[in-house]
Amino acid sequence: MKRHHLLLILLLAVIALLPAATSSSGADLAPPEPAPKPSDDDRRMRSDLVQLADAWAAGGGRFGYPFWDKAAQRWRAHEISASLFREYVTGYRDRLVVGCEALDDVDVDGDLARDVRELVTDSCDDRIEGLRAQQRWLDELILREAGRAGLDLEESDERLAELDAETQDRFTKSFRATRLAMDQLQAALDEQGMDRLPEDAFI
């Protein structure tokens, strides 16, 4: 008899706990709250960023950088001459000159878009100066390869080292600025639940 009483007490205790367990399970299965819709300011911010990316692409990101980078790979593999590689450097530089002007002309609204424009404009300026230094470096290299009479090899070595250092320094600053711009804008878009820009928007 005592055993039956004990089982009855346990059964009543289980029944008493069921509503709380059901309530907790229901809360866990509740659908997540929808993400807030972007505000008009958020949409304007993304529109400004897209305009900056378009200006960068038109100024060399789409048709300048990929060809210059591929030409550099072919030159290092001895598939093209230094003279031909220089033509690619010149073409990319000329496109970026126009691209920097296009970036300046983009009218942006908001602190983030202004910060991004400043970063990519600085990057564009450094990229141009890096390409100009690379042109001078290639000019010196071409003279050496041609065996120019009276060329002082020691002075030529110094010029090549200085120009190479300037080239790499400018390119490093340029790539760092674009990377920083991308990190900032992608974080802002993520925070507002908006679609990211392509990661190569400011390549």
C-alpha positions as CSV (number, residue, x, y, z in Angstrom):
1,M,0.0,0.0,0.0
2,K,2.8,2.4,0.9
3,R,4.4,1.6,-2.5
4,H,1.2,2.7,-4.3
5,H,1.1,5.9,-2.3
6,L,4.7,6.6,-3.3
7,L,4.0,6.0,-7.0
8,L,1.0,8.3,-6.8
9,I,3.0,11.1,-5.2
10,L,5.7,10.8,-7.9
11,L,3.0,10.8,-10.7
12,L,1.4,14.0,-9.3
13,A,4.9,15.7,-9.1
14,V,5.6,14.9,-12.8
15,I,2.2,16.2,-13.8
16,A,2.8,19.4,-11.9
17,L,6.1,20.0,-13.8
18,L,4.6,19.5,-17.2
19,P,3.2,23.0,-17.9
20,A,6.5,24.7,-17.0
21,A,8.5,22.3,-19.3
22,T,6.0,22.9,-22.1
23,S,6.2,26.6,-21.7
24,S,10.0,26.6,-21.7
25,S,10.0,24.4,-24.8
26,G,7.6,26.7,-26.6
27,A,9.8,29.7,-25.8
28,D,12.8,28.0,-27.3
29,L,10.9,27.2,-30.5
30,A,9.6,30.8,-31.0
31,P,10.7,32.3,-34.3
32,P,13.5,34.9,-34.1
33,E,12.5,38.5,-34.3
34,P,12.9,39.9,-37.8
35,A,16.0,42.2,-38.4
36,P,15.1,45.9,-38.5
37,K,14.7,47.3,-41.9
38,P,17.5,49.7,-43.0
39,S,16.7,53.4,-42.6
40,D,16.8,55.9,-45.4
41,D,20.2,57.1,-44.0
42,D,21.5,53.5,-44.2
43,R,20.3,53.1,-47.8
44,R,21.9,56.5,-48.7
45,M,25.2,55.3,-47.1
46,R,25.2,52.1,-49.1
47,S,24.4,54.0,-52.3
48,D,27.3,56.4,-51.7
49,L,29.7,53.4,-51.1
50,V,28.5,51.8,-54.4
51,Q,29.2,55.1,-56.2
52,L,32.7,55.2,-54.8
53,A,33.3,51.5,-55.8
54,D,32.0,52.3,-59.3
55,A,34.3,55.3,-59.6
56,W,37.3,53.1,-58.5
57,A,36.4,50.4,-60.9
58,A,36.1,52.8,-63.9
59,G,39.3,54.4,-62.9
60,G,41.4,51.3,-63.1
61,G,40.0,48.7,-60.8
62,R,38.2,46.8,-63.5
63,F,40.4,47.2,-66.6
64,G,43.7,48.6,-65.2
65,Y,44.8,46.5,-62.2
66,P,44.0,43.0,-63.5
67,F,46.0,43.6,-66.7
68,W,48.9,45.3,-64.9
69,D,49.1,42.5,-62.3
70,K,49.0,39.8,-65.0
71,A,51.6,41.6,-67.0
72,A,53.9,41.8,-63.9
73,Q,53.5,38.0,-63.5
74,R,54.4,37.4,-67.1
75,W,57.4,39.7,-66.9
76,R,58.7,38.0,-63.8
77,A,58.3,34.7,-65.7
78,H,60.3,36.2,-68.6
79,E,57.3,35.9,-71.0
80,I,57.3,39.6,-71.9
81,S,60.0,42.2,-72.0
82,A,60.5,45.1,-69.6
83,S,59.6,47.5,-72.4
84,L,56.2,45.8,-72.9
85,F,55.6,45.6,-69.2
86,R,56.2,49.3,-69.0
87,E,53.4,49.9,-71.4
88,Y,51.0,48.2,-69.0
89,V,52.3,50.3,-66.1
90,T,51.7,53.4,-68.1
91,G,48.2,52.4,-69.1
92,Y,47.2,51.6,-65.6
93,R,48.7,54.9,-64.3
94,D,46.8,56.9,-66.9
95,R,43.5,55.2,-66.0
96,L,44.1,55.9,-62.3
97,V,44.7,59.6,-62.9
98,V,41.2,59.8,-64.3
99,G,40.0,57.5,-61.5
100,C,41.3,59.8,-58.7
101,E,39.4,62.7,-60.3
102,A,36.2,60.6,-60.5
103,L,36.5,59.7,-56.8
104,D,36.8,63.4,-55.9
105,D,33.6,64.1,-57.9
106,V,31.5,61.6,-56.0
107,D,29.2,63.6,-53.7
108,V,28.8,61.6,-50.5
109,D,26.7,62.2,-47.4
110,G,27.6,60.8,-44.0
111,D,30.8,60.3,-41.9
112,L,31.5,56.8,-43.0
113,A,31.2,57.5,-46.8
114,R,33.4,60.5,-46.4
115,D,36.0,58.5,-44.5
116,V,35.9,55.7,-47.1
117,R,36.3,58.3,-49.9
118,E,39.3,59.9,-48.2
119,L,41.0,56.4,-47.7
120,V,40.4,55.3,-51.3
121,T,41.5,58.8,-52.7
122,D,44.7,58.5,-50.7
123,S,45.1,55.0,-52.0
124,C,44.6,56.2,-55.5
125,D,47.2,58.9,-55.1
126,D,49.8,56.5,-53.6
127,R,49.1,53.9,-56.4
128,I,49.8,56.6,-59.1
129,E,53.0,57.6,-57.4
130,G,54.0,53.9,-57.0
131,L,53.4,53.3,-60.8
132,R,55.4,56.4,-61.7
133,A,58.3,55.1,-59.6
134,Q,57.9,51.7,-61.2
135,Q,58.1,53.4,-64.6
136,R,61.4,55.1,-63.7
137,W,62.7,51.8,-62.3
138,L,61.9,50.0,-65.5
139,D,63.5,52.8,-67.5
140,E,66.7,52.3,-65.6
141,L,66.5,48.6,-66.0
142,I,66.0,48.9,-69.7
143,L,69.1,51.0,-70.0
144,R,71.1,48.4,-68.2
145,E,69.7,45.6,-70.3
146,A,70.6,47.6,-73.5
147,G,74.2,48.0,-72.2
148,R,74.2,51.7,-72.5
149,A,77.7,53.0,-73.0
150,G,79.2,55.0,-70.1
151,L,76.5,53.8,-67.7
152,D,77.9,53.7,-64.1
153,L,76.7,50.4,-62.8
154,E,77.3,51.3,-59.2
155,E,75.1,54.4,-59.5
156,S,72.6,52.5,-61.5
157,D,72.4,49.9,-58.7
158,E,71.7,52.7,-56.2
159,R,69.0,54.2,-58.4
160,L,67.3,50.9,-58.9
161,A,67.3,50.2,-55.2
162,E,65.9,53.6,-54.4
163,L,63.2,53.4,-57.0
164,D,62.2,49.9,-56.0
165,A,61.9,50.9,-52.4
166,E,59.7,53.9,-53.3
167,T,57.6,51.7,-55.5
168,Q,57.0,49.1,-52.8
169,D,56.4,51.7,-50.1
170,R,53.7,53.5,-52.2
171,F,52.0,50.2,-53.2
172,T,52.0,49.0,-49.6
173,K,50.4,52.3,-48.4
174,S,47.8,52.1,-51.2
175,F,46.8,48.5,-50.5
176,R,46.7,49.1,-46.8
177,A,44.3,52.1,-47.3
178,T,41.9,50.1,-49.5
179,R,41.9,47.2,-47.1
180,L,41.1,49.6,-44.2
181,A,38.3,51.2,-46.3
182,M,36.8,47.7,-47.0
183,D,37.0,46.6,-43.4
184,Q,35.2,49.8,-42.2
185,L,32.4,49.8,-44.8
186,Q,31.7,46.0,-44.6
187,A,31.5,46.3,-40.8
188,A,29.0,49.2,-41.1
189,L,26.9,47.3,-43.6
190,D,26.9,44.2,-41.4
191,E,25.8,46.2,-38.5
192,Q,22.8,47.6,-40.4
193,G,21.9,44.1,-41.9
194,M,22.6,45.3,-45.4
195,D,24.3,43.4,-48.3
196,R,28.1,43.6,-48.4
197,L,30.0,45.1,-51.3
198,P,32.2,42.6,-53.2
199,E,35.6,42.1,-51.4
200,D,37.5,43.3,-54.5
201,A,35.5,46.6,-54.8
202,F,38.7,48.6,-54.1
203,I,41.3,46.2,-55.4
